[in-house]
Amino acid sequence: MRCTPRVLLFAELCLLAGACSAPGEGTPRATLPERRGPLPERVNAPLSQTFLALRPRAAATAAPGGFELRVQSAYSSIFEVGSGSAGAVSFDGELWRTAALLRTGLGARTDIEIELPFVYASSGFLDVFIETWHAILGLPDQGRDTRPRFEYDMRVTASGTEAYALEDDRFGLADVPLVLTQRVVDETASAPAIFLQAAVEFPTGSDERGFGNGELDWGLGAGLEKSFGDWILGGGLAWVARGDPAGFEAAGLEVRDGLSARADLEWRWVERSSLLLGLRYEKAISDSLGIEELGADVLELDLGLVLDGAGGTRWLAGFSEDVIAASGPDFTVFVGLQVGL
C-alpha cells in the first residue's frame, strides 16, 4: 500500500500535539503507569533484516538480576520491483520475522538484551486484498498488474551476477544481535531521560540463503524521552557499521553504513493501555545500482496499541506503513507479548 503526504502531515501534527500538551493538564505524574511504548519495530524488508538495527525502546532499564522476555512477530507485504542498465531489484512476496528477546539488568541503569530471530518468506496470500485496498482508496498498484498474483521473487542482480537472494518457504535463523543500554540521565521535571546504546550482531544467519549478511555488524545509538502529563515524547539516533555481504562484493556493489532516526509519541489514555504513534527513518542500504527500490531511504509510520494483561504481562499490536514507498515494505502488521521472569 502507498501512503500520501497527508498521512505524514497527520503524524507530524500528532507528535506536535503531544509535545505541546501542558504538564499539569493530565493525570498527576505520580499516579501514571510506567512507559509502555514505543513499538519495538524495525524495517521488515528482505535486505534490511540481514543487517543490525537498534529497535526503539524506553529509557527505563531492567532491574538488576531481573529478566524480561518479549516474543514479537512482524508480517510484511512487499512489492518493490525495478531495473536499470546496471542491474535489477525484484522484491515480490511476503516476509514473516519472529523473534524472542531476553533482557536482564546488569546494574541500576544498565541492561543487556539478546534477540533470537527467525525469518520465513513466501509468495503469501495478500495480493487480492492489497489490490482491492488500492482500488478502494484510488492508490496506484506500482506495477503489480504486470506480474502474476502470488508469485515469489526476492533477489538483487548486478551485471548478470546475483548479489542477494532470499530463499522461500523455509524457516531460517537470522543474525543474532546483542545490545547494551546505559541510562545516563534520569528524567526530571525540567529534563528528559537520556540513554546510550552499543550493539553487535553475530553472523548466525545463512548469507547464501538470504537470512544474514555473513559479516559482523556493530553500532551505536542514543535516545531520550520526556513525559508531559498523560503524554510521553521520545526520540533516538543510531549509526551501524554494516558488513559487506560476499554476494554484494562479487557483484561489485557497495553497502552504506546505516543511519537511522526516530520520533515517537505515547498517550496513556487509560490506566491499563496506551496508544502509540511513531516515525522511523533509515538510510538506504546501497545506491550502487541507481534504482530506487534499493537506493531510496525508508520512512515508516507506526500506529499501535499496548495493553497491560494479567500477571504482569503486556500485549502489543501495531501497523506500519512506508511513507516514502520506494524501497520499504508496503505495510507491516506487528504483534508482541512481554512477560517478567
N, C-alpha and C positions, 0 to 999 in steps of 0.2 A: 504494500500500500504506500502511496506517495502523499506527503504532507504539504500543505500550503503555508505561506508566510503567516497567515492568520493564527495557525497553531503556535508558532514560535512567539508571536506577539502576545497570545494568551498566556503562555508560560512566563514570559518576562513580566507581564502585569501581575501575575500571581506572586512571583518572587518579590516584586516591589511592594505589593500589599503586605506581605509578611514582614519585610524589613521595616516598613513604616508603622507597624502595629505598636501602639504605645505600651510600655512595660506594665503599667498599672491597670490596663483595661481587661486583662484576662484573669484567670484563676490565680490566686497568690502563689508565688514560686514554691513555697514550702509544701503546698498541697499537690503539686503536679507530679505525675509519674516520671520516671526517667525517660530518656530519649529512646524511641523505638526504631527510628529510621537511622540513616537513609536506606533505600533499597540497595542491597549489595550487588548490583548488576554490573556486567561488563559487555563489551561488544561481542555478540554471539554470531560471528561470521567465520567461514572456513579458515582463512589465513589468520585473522585476528586471534582466534582461540589457540593458535600454536605459540603465541608469544606471551610473556609476562604482562599482567595488568593488575594494578593496585585497585581493588574494589573500594567503592565508597563505604565509609564506616563512621561510627560515632566516636567522639573523643574519649568516652569512658572506657577504661581497660578492665579486663577480667581480674577478679580478686586473686591475690597471691595463693597459689595452691589449688584454686578452683578451676573447673573445666566447663566450657560451653561447647555444645555440639550443635552444628547447624547443617541441615540437609536441604539443598536447594536445587531446583531444576529449571532450565530455560529452554523453550522450544521456539525456533525461528523459521519463518518462511523467507526464502532468499531467491531473488531473480536479478542478477547483475551480469549481463552479457554484453560484451563489446570487443571490437577488434581494430587493429591498425596495421601499418606497414611493418612494425617490429614484432607483433605477436598478437595474442588473443587472451581474453579472460572469459570464462564460462562458469558462472556460479548459478546453477539452476537446481534447486532441491530444498530440502528441509533439514534442519540441524537441531539435534537434541543434546544438550550438555547437562549432566547431573553430577553434583559434587557433594562430598561430605567434608566439612570444615571443622577442625578441632582447635579451640583456643584455650590457652591457660595463662594465668598470671604469673609473672616472674618477680614482681615487686608491686608496690603500691601504685605505681604509674606506668608499669611496663607489662606487656603481654606478647606472646608469640602465637602464631597461627599457622597450621599446615592444612593444605587443601588436597584432597584426593579426587580428581575429576575424571569422568568418563564421557566419551563422545560417541554419538551414533548419528549417521547421516543416511538419508533415503530420499526417494522421489516424493514421498509423503502423500497427503490426501487433501490438501487445502486449495488446490488450483481453482476448482469451480467456485469455492467460497470467495477467493480473492477477486476473481473476475467479476462475480456478481457485486461484490462490495465496490469495486472500481466503477462499475456501471451505475450503481445507485447514486454514488457521490460525484459522478462525472469526472473521475480521475483517469489519466492515461494509463494504459497497460504496459508501457515501456517495452513493447516488442514481444509480450507474452503470446500474442496471437500468431507470431511467426514460428513458434515451436509447438510440438505436440504436448498435450497435457500429461502430467505425471511422468515426465522424463527426468532423468538424473544426469548431471554432468557438473563436476566440481574440479576445475583444473585451470592452470595458467601455463601458457606456452610462449616461448620466445625464440625466434629464429629456427623454428622447427624442433626445438628442444622442450620437453616437458619440465617446467620449473617446479610445479606443485600439482598434486592430485590427492583428493580425499576419497578413500575407499568407501563404498556404500554398503549398507546392510551388514555392518559389523560394529560391535561394541569395542571400543579401544580405550586404553588408559592414555590420558593426555599428560603433558608435562606437569610436574608437581611443584607448586610454589610454597615457599616458606617466608612469612612476613613477620618482622619485629616492629612493634609500635611502642613509642615512648611519648607519654603526655608531658609536655614541658611547661605548660601554663594551665592552671585551673581557671575555670570561668568565675568571674566576679560580677558585681553589679555594673561595672563600667568596662570590663574587658572580656574578650572571648576566650574560650579554651583553645589551646593550640597543641597539636601533636605532630611528631615526625615519624617517618617510616623508612625502613630499609628492607629490601626483599631480594630473594634469589629464586630462580625457577630451574629445577633439575630436569635434564632431558630424558625423561622416562617414557615419553610417547614415541611411537614409531614415526620417523620422518618419511620413510618410504611409503607408508600408508596414509600420511597426512594428518596424523594425530599430534605430532610435535614438530619442532624445528631441528632437533638433533644437536642443539647447542645450549650452553649455559647462559641464561638471561639474568640480569640483575638490574635493580632500580632503586630510586629514592623518591620519597613523597612527603608532602606536608598538608595538614588540614586544620581547619578551625570551625568553631560553632559558637553561636550565641543565642540565648533564649530571650524572647520578648513576650512574656506572659504565656499564652497558650501556643505561641509560635516558636519554632527553632529554625534559624537560618544557618546553613553550613556551606562549606566550600573546600576545595583542595586542588593541588597541583601535583603532578608526578612526571618523572623522567625515567625511561627504561633503555638500557643498553641491550638492543636486540641482537641475537646471534644471527649470522648469515647461514641459512639452510644450504646444504650441499646442492640441492636442486637449483636454487637461485644462482649459486656460484657457477654451476655448469652451464646455465643459460645466459650468463653474463648480466644478471640483474642485481641491483644493489638494494639493500634493506636500510631504511632510515631508522635511526633511534626513535623511540616512542616518546611523544609529548602529549600529555592529556590534562584536562581541567574539568572541574565540575562545580555546579551550584545546586543546592537542594533546599527544600522547604518542608517542614513538618508542622501540621496543625493537629494538636492534641484535643480533638473536638469533643470526645467523651472520655470517661475515666479509664476505659479498657481498650481504647482504639485510637489510632492516628491515621490521618490522610497524608500522603506523601507526594511531592512533586520534585522532579529533578531534571537537570540538563547535564549531559556528559559529552565532552568534546575529545576527539582523538585524532592526531595527525595521521596522514596516510602512511601505509607501510612502505610503499615504493612508487616512484613516479618514472621508473626506467622505461616503461612501455608507452608513456604518453596517453594512456587510456584511463578515463575517469573511474571505471569500475575497479581499478587497482590504485590509482593515483589520487583519488579525491579523499578529503578529510571526512570524518563521520561526526555528526551531531545528533545525539539521541535524546528524545524527550521521554521521561519516565513518569508514570502515574501509578500509585499504589495504595494499598490498604494493609495495615498491621493490626492484628487482634491479639490481646493477651488471653491465653487459654488457662485451663486448669493445671495445677501443679507446676506453675512457673514456666509453662510452655508459651511460645509466641509463634503465631502464624502470619506469613507474609504472602501477598499476592500482588502482581503488578503487570503492567503492559508498557512496552517501549516502542517508539516509532522513530525511524531515521528521518530527521528533518531535512537534511541536505539531499538524501535519497539518491546517492550516486554510487557508493561502494559498501554501504552497510546493509543489514537485513531489512526486508520490507517491514516486518514487525516481529516482536518477540513477546511471548507470554511467559511470566515468571511466577513460580510458587516456592515457598520455603517453610521450614519448621525449625525453630530453635528451642533447645532444652538445656537446662543446667544439670551437670552431673555431680 
